[in-house]
Amino acid sequence: MKQVPTLDMRRYDSDRAGFVAEIGAAYREFGFCCISGHGIDAALVARAYAAFRCFFALPAAVKMKYHVRGGGGARGYTPFGVETAKDSQYPDLKEFWHIGREIARDSRDAEVMPPNLWPAEVPGLHADGYALYQALDDLGARVLRALALHIDLPEHWFDDKIDHGNSILRPIHYPPITSPDVPNVRAGAHEDINFITLLVGASAAGLEVFTREGQWLPITTHGDAIVVNIGDMLQRLSNHVYPSTTHRVVNPAGAGAREPRYSVPFFLHPNSDFLIEVLPNCIDAGHPSRYPQPITAHGYLQERLREIRLV
């Protein structure tokens, strides 16, 4: 069976041409790649996960203090039964928390990027949660530099398109499954909205990607590897050179279903005013533009949030 490859990020400095060719091929084939050797401190990941678990273990009434009604889940807590995969009949079996970029409240982005909420009951969530946000933001920029080179853009082409992006760190808790008639997978089949997603330290199996051959392929990681996948915004920008691949989180069989699952994806978004317009590098006679009408990143985000019932 095919496997989503794992590539060592350190090769970007020691064997740039080889690394760029291999990561480009992985994303063209799967829309997914696993990245090791990234330098993110394992102790930081462990502390952040511990803080997130502490928050999700709080009583529901305490967690709901941090639920912003009408906020579209942009910051703070979103309870069970809210987010629903596009075209799915049932909501996902999860609750989650959102951490966004810290910006000055007189920033031009303040209108679309609300302030973070920090639970007083779990003080470590602020320090370690935001440190992990920053580490993944930095790693995402490095991955995008390799992807830029693969399609003949300047190495730093993405840098000033993401430096104040509306990116989100989303700790997720999937509860133990106790009923035999649960009507949905833990997270329904979907594609991500953003440029790229970085998934760090998933605590249990379940993530699957839908291959070109029409098979669900489990993704497993080893050591420090982080799963990084393409989102719809980058698919649109690249005219599907980099595909945003359907994926899901399945209910494990047997005793595994009675264990909780935690995961922490980081959704890297472009700046809200970035115009998503198909790159000329990704258009030729055999591949005309699929998206002749450009759209801002914020406009696209709002369209998609409506589809998944968050706004």
Order of alpha helices (4+ residues) and beta strands (2+ residues): beta-alpha-alpha-beta-alpha-alpha-beta-beta-alpha-alpha-beta-beta-beta-beta-beta-beta-beta-alpha-beta-beta-beta-beta-alpha
